[in-house]
Amino acid sequence: MEKAIIIGAGPCGLATAAALQDKGIEPLVIEKGCIVQSIYEYPTFMQFHSTPDLLEIGGVPFVTPNDKPSRREGLEYYATVVRRRGIRVRTYEEVKQVIRREDQTFEVHTEDRHGIAARYETANVVVATGYFDWPNYLGVPGEDLPKVAHTFREAHPYVGRKVAIIGGRNSAVDAALELYRAGVDVTVVYRGEELTESVKSWVKPVFLSRAEKGKINMLWKTELLEITPATIIVSRNGTREEIPNDDVLVLTGFRPDRSFLRNMGVQTDPETGQPAYNPETMETNVHGIYIAGVVAAGSRANVIYIENGRFHGQQVADAIAAKSSEQTV
Ligand SMILES: Cc1cc2nc3c(=O)[nH]c(=O)nc-3n(C[C@H](O)[C@H](O)[C@H](O)COP(=O)(O)OP(=O)(O)OC[C@H]3O[C@@H](n4cnc5c(N)ncnc54)[C@H](O)[C@@H]3O)c2cc1C
């Protein structure tokens, strides 16, 4: 019987694992992808907006000469944490179901990439599954065409093409600038009339300058109506416009799989998707199931990130250790 199983080897799941180790508990982490899969899926040449000290977990220093680490440095750093702290991680194994037993322990059912099922027993479960399960679909006709993607990796595949980006947050702005620098013809379609506060302060002026000079075709207060094989159709100032187009990047964010928590008996707010939990212990309404990281935010994913979500692990570890010592007494 495991003392704790952590679902998800993102930065916050790994921070929880290290905090539990500090309490003398060796957790098992189960991850459906690779270690820090979400960071692995960031755009290839992305830089964090956080400084390295704010991304550190498990007491392992994040050493880099750069003020803002790159994605690659982030991947190396979190892999180093796993190695140095000796955290047990089972990668490419997805948790399918968590069943609470009568004696208040849990069965965790998993499946690997070959469809091979496994079952684990544990006294506590920590859900650290993040929010990158499903893209926020726009629901417009043509969104399922092969020219449409909901993630951006790098500019090269788009060279020589007309690309439309839908969205106005960091991911859209970063992708637009990278594509522009590669000489791609970029149009940004955005419903708002100005960029949000959350857009990185050092990137915003660069983007706005390119937009004002018409180097990036910025369509403010514009809604995407339809995607066709050779165009996009938008509504702008009440007028319908058809714009020639080769590729569409819908960069409007992601949301977590709410049914995953609900199936464990964890209550979630029907509007925000936020799970019910005690903010001191991070324990959910199901005794013995805890949450850590951005999954605690429901669909408001921009309120929890690595900088603050990494501290949930300490709260979880304190609560599990206190419970274990009560049971021993
Ligand atoms: C481009 C980009 C740049 C960012 N830059 C920053 C930054 O500079 N600073 C900052 O603080 N934040 C940044 N963030 C946000 C940050 O990436 C997230 O807040 C962070 O990844 C959340 O960590 P987490 O451990 O809660 O979840 P995640 O990192 O999403 O980890 C969850 C893990 O759970 C796994 N998982 C999910 N379901 C299952 C299952 N059923 N079974 C097994 N495993 C499962 C997933 O594969 C994943 O590896 C950025 C995000 C993006 C997209």
The ligand as an SDF file (V2000), in Angstrom:
LIG
                    3D

 53 58  0  0  0  0  0  0  0  0999 V2000
    3.6430   29.0200  -22.9980 C   0  0  0  0  0  0  0  0  0  0  0  0
    3.4900   29.0290  -21.5030 C   0  0  0  0  0  0  0  0  0  0  0  0
    4.3930   29.7310  -20.7140 C   0  0  0  0  0  0  0  0  0  0  0  0
    4.2870   29.7330  -19.3150 C   0  0  0  0  0  0  0  0  0  0  0  0
    5.2050   30.4170  -18.5730 N   0  0  0  0  0  0  0  0  0  0  0  0
    5.1010   30.4030  -17.2170 C   0  0  0  0  0  0  0  0  0  0  0  0
    6.0570   31.1140  -16.4000 C   0  0  0  0  0  0  0  0  0  0  0  0
    6.9550   31.7880  -16.9010 O   0  0  0  0  0  0  0  0  0  0  0  0
    5.8980   31.0720  -15.0490 N   0  0  0  0  0  0  0  0  0  0  0  0
    4.8930   30.3520  -14.4390 C   0  0  0  0  0  0  0  0  0  0  0  0
    4.8320   30.3500  -13.2010 O   0  0  0  0  0  0  0  0  0  0  0  0
    3.9910   29.6890  -15.1910 N   0  0  0  0  0  0  0  0  0  0  0  0
    4.0700   29.6920  -16.5440 C   0  0  0  0  0  0  0  0  0  0  0  0
    3.1380   29.0160  -17.2990 N   0  0  0  0  0  0  0  0  0  0  0  0
    2.0550   28.2780  -16.6180 C   0  0  0  0  0  0  0  0  0  0  0  0
    2.5480   26.9070  -16.1600 C   0  0  0  0  0  0  0  0  0  0  0  0
    3.0170   26.1400  -17.2490 O   0  0  0  0  0  0  0  0  0  0  0  0
    1.4370   26.1280  -15.4710 C   0  0  0  0  0  0  0  0  0  0  0  0
    0.8660   26.9280  -14.4690 O   0  0  0  0  0  0  0  0  0  0  0  0
    2.0480   24.8720  -14.8400 C   0  0  0  0  0  0  0  0  0  0  0  0
    2.4450   23.9650  -15.8450 O   0  0  0  0  0  0  0  0  0  0  0  0
    1.0790   24.2500  -13.8630 C   0  0  0  0  0  0  0  0  0  0  0  0
    1.7340   23.1800  -13.2340 O   0  0  0  0  0  0  0  0  0  0  0  0
    0.9030   21.9290  -12.7160 P   0  0  0  0  0  0  0  0  0  0  0  0
    1.9080   20.9650  -12.1610 O   0  0  0  0  0  0  0  0  0  0  0  0
   -0.2200   22.3860  -11.8640 O   0  0  0  0  0  0  0  0  0  0  0  0
    0.2150   21.3440  -14.0420 O   0  0  0  0  0  0  0  0  0  0  0  0
    0.8790   20.8140  -15.4000 P   0  0  0  0  0  0  0  0  0  0  0  0
    2.2260   21.3730  -15.6070 O   0  0  0  0  0  0  0  0  0  0  0  0
   -0.1190   20.9810  -16.4590 O   0  0  0  0  0  0  0  0  0  0  0  0
    1.0800   19.2700  -15.0790 O   0  0  0  0  0  0  0  0  0  0  0  0
   -0.0120   18.3770  -15.0210 C   0  0  0  0  0  0  0  0  0  0  0  0
    0.4910   17.0040  -15.4270 C   0  0  0  0  0  0  0  0  0  0  0  0
   -0.5360   16.0470  -15.1780 O   0  0  0  0  0  0  0  0  0  0  0  0
   -0.5210   15.0920  -16.2300 C   0  0  0  0  0  0  0  0  0  0  0  0
   -1.8330   14.4440  -16.2340 N   0  0  0  0  0  0  0  0  0  0  0  0
   -3.0410   15.0200  -16.4940 C   0  0  0  0  0  0  0  0  0  0  0  0
   -4.0420   14.0970  -16.3820 N   0  0  0  0  0  0  0  0  0  0  0  0
   -3.4400   12.9170  -16.0240 C   0  0  0  0  0  0  0  0  0  0  0  0
   -3.9340   11.5980  -15.7700 C   0  0  0  0  0  0  0  0  0  0  0  0
   -5.2330   11.3090  -15.8420 N   0  0  0  0  0  0  0  0  0  0  0  0
   -3.0450   10.6260  -15.4390 N   0  0  0  0  0  0  0  0  0  0  0  0
   -1.7180   10.9110  -15.3480 C   0  0  0  0  0  0  0  0  0  0  0  0
   -1.1970   12.1480  -15.6000 N   0  0  0  0  0  0  0  0  0  0  0  0
   -2.0440   13.1350  -15.9150 C   0  0  0  0  0  0  0  0  0  0  0  0
   -0.2330   15.9450  -17.4720 C   0  0  0  0  0  0  0  0  0  0  0  0
    0.2650   15.1560  -18.5330 O   0  0  0  0  0  0  0  0  0  0  0  0
    0.7950   16.9350  -16.9280 C   0  0  0  0  0  0  0  0  0  0  0  0
    2.1210   16.4990  -17.0930 O   0  0  0  0  0  0  0  0  0  0  0  0
    3.2100   29.0280  -18.7020 C   0  0  0  0  0  0  0  0  0  0  0  0
    2.3020   28.3180  -19.4850 C   0  0  0  0  0  0  0  0  0  0  0  0
    2.4180   28.3280  -20.8730 C   0  0  0  0  0  0  0  0  0  0  0  0
    1.4120   27.5750  -21.6960 C   0  0  0  0  0  0  0  0  0  0  0  0
  1  2  1  0
  2  3  1  0
  2 52  2  0
  3  4  2  0
  4  5  1  0
  4 50  1  0
  5  6  2  0
  6  7  1  0
  6 13  1  0
  7  8  2  0
  7  9  1  0
  9 10  1  0
 10 11  2  0
 10 12  1  0
 12 13  2  0
 13 14  1  0
 14 15  1  0
 14 50  1  0
 15 16  1  0
 16 17  1  0
 16 18  1  0
 18 19  1  0
 18 20  1  0
 20 21  1  0
 20 22  1  0
 22 23  1  0
 23 24  1  0
 24 25  2  0
 24 26  1  0
 24 27  1  0
 27 28  1  0
 28 29  2  0
 28 30  1  0
 28 31  1  0
 31 32  1  0
 32 33  1  0
 33 34  1  0
 33 48  1  0
 34 35  1  0
 35 36  1  0
 35 46  1  0
 36 37  1  0
 36 45  1  0
 37 38  2  0
 38 39  1  0
 39 40  1  0
 39 45  2  0
 40 41  1  0
 40 42  2  0
 42 43  1  0
 43 44  2  0
 44 45  1  0
 46 47  1  0
 46 48  1  0
 48 49  1  0
 50 51  2  0
 51 52  1  0
 52 53  1  0
M  END
$$$$
